[in-house]
């Protein structure tokens, strides 16, 4: 390839936004579904997921057998999916999919607020 054309080709490739291609969007959604499913089954809310530290979210992703997302975009999508599932579960309490399977593990991810000694 002509070196001048090769340089233009490489510049155009580096300018491309691969994070927002159709494939990247599908991969992001697939990962968000995996993360949301894992967290929702443990009784974690979308707000609690977003309030976690980056380190805790990375650990949660690994526990869910997912590579930790590089950006908050995937976590925000997971939180929205969790909120949607919670709303659906409240409307369909008798459906088997509305039952959280590992709620007792929530304490591993979300610590209850510390109560004052004076309460």
C-alpha positions as CSV (number, residue, x, y, z in Angstrom):
1,X,0.0,0.0,0.0
2,X,1.2,3.5,-0.8
3,X,2.7,5.0,2.5
4,X,0.7,8.2,2.1
5,X,-2.6,6.3,1.7
6,X,-1.6,3.9,4.5
7,X,-1.2,6.9,6.9
8,X,-4.6,8.2,5.9
9,X,-6.1,4.8,6.4
10,X,-4.6,4.5,9.9
11,X,-5.8,7.9,10.9
12,X,-9.3,7.2,9.8
13,X,-9.2,3.9,11.7
14,X,-8.0,5.6,14.9
15,X,-10.8,8.2,14.6
16,X,-13.4,5.5,14.5
17,X,-15.6,5.1,17.6
18,X,-15.5,1.3,18.1
19,X,-17.2,1.6,21.5
20,X,-20.5,2.5,19.8
21,X,-20.6,0.1,16.9
22,X,-23.6,-2.4,16.7
23,X,-21.3,-5.2,17.9
24,X,-20.0,-3.2,20.9
25,X,-23.6,-2.3,21.8
26,X,-24.6,-6.0,21.7
27,X,-21.6,-7.0,23.8
28,X,-22.3,-4.2,26.3
29,X,-25.9,-5.3,26.6
30,X,-24.9,-9.0,27.0
31,X,-22.5,-8.1,29.7
32,X,-25.0,-5.8,31.4
33,X,-27.6,-8.6,31.5
34,X,-25.0,-11.0,33.1
35,X,-24.1,-8.4,35.7
36,X,-27.8,-7.4,36.3
37,X,-28.9,-11.0,36.7
38,X,-26.1,-11.8,39.2
39,X,-26.7,-8.6,41.3
40,X,-30.5,-8.8,41.2
41,X,-30.5,-12.4,42.4
42,X,-28.5,-11.1,45.4
43,X,-31.1,-8.5,46.3
44,X,-28.9,-5.6,45.2
45,X,-30.8,-2.6,43.7
46,X,-29.7,-0.5,40.7
47,X,-28.9,2.4,43.0
48,X,-26.9,0.2,45.3
49,X,-24.9,-1.1,42.3
50,X,-24.1,2.4,41.1
51,X,-23.1,3.5,44.7
52,X,-20.5,0.7,45.0
53,X,-16.9,1.6,44.7
54,X,-15.1,0.7,41.4
55,X,-13.2,-2.0,43.2
56,X,-16.4,-3.6,44.6
57,X,-18.0,-3.5,41.1
58,X,-14.9,-5.1,39.6
59,X,-15.1,-7.9,42.2
60,X,-18.8,-8.4,41.6
61,X,-18.2,-8.6,37.8
62,X,-15.6,-11.3,38.4
63,X,-17.9,-13.2,40.7
64,X,-20.5,-13.1,37.9
65,X,-18.0,-14.6,35.5
66,X,-17.7,-11.4,33.5
67,X,-14.8,-9.3,32.6
68,X,-15.2,-6.0,34.5
69,X,-16.5,-3.3,32.2
70,X,-14.1,-0.4,31.4
71,X,-16.8,2.3,31.6
72,X,-19.8,3.2,33.7
73,X,-22.0,2.8,30.6
74,X,-22.3,-0.9,31.1
75,X,-23.0,-0.6,34.8
76,X,-25.6,2.1,34.2
77,X,-27.4,-0.2,31.7
78,X,-27.2,-3.1,34.3
79,X,-28.7,-0.8,37.0
80,X,-31.6,0.1,34.6
81,X,-32.2,-3.6,33.8
82,X,-32.2,-4.4,37.5
83,X,-34.8,-1.7,38.2
84,X,-37.0,-3.0,35.3
85,X,-36.7,-6.5,36.7
86,X,-37.7,-5.3,40.2
87,X,-40.7,-3.6,38.8
88,X,-41.7,-6.6,36.8
89,X,-41.2,-8.9,39.8
90,X,-43.5,-6.8,41.9
91,X,-46.2,-7.1,39.3
92,X,-45.7,-10.9,39.0
93,X,-44.8,-12.1,42.5
94,X,-46.0,-15.7,41.8
95,X,-43.8,-16.1,38.7
96,X,-40.7,-18.3,39.4
97,X,-38.4,-15.7,37.7
98,X,-39.6,-13.1,40.3
99,X,-37.8,-15.0,43.1
100,X,-34.3,-13.8,44.0
101,X,-32.2,-16.9,44.4
102,X,-29.2,-15.7,46.5
103,X,-30.5,-12.8,48.6
104,X,-28.5,-14.0,51.6
105,X,-25.3,-13.0,49.7
106,X,-26.2,-9.3,49.5
107,X,-24.2,-8.6,52.7
108,X,-21.1,-9.6,50.7
109,X,-21.6,-6.6,48.4
110,X,-23.7,-4.0,50.2
111,X,-23.0,-3.3,53.8
112,X,-25.8,-2.1,56.0
113,X,-25.5,1.4,57.4
114,X,-23.7,1.6,60.7
115,X,-26.1,2.4,63.5
116,X,-25.3,4.9,66.2
117,X,-24.7,3.6,69.7
118,X,-27.3,6.1,70.9
119,X,-30.2,4.7,68.8
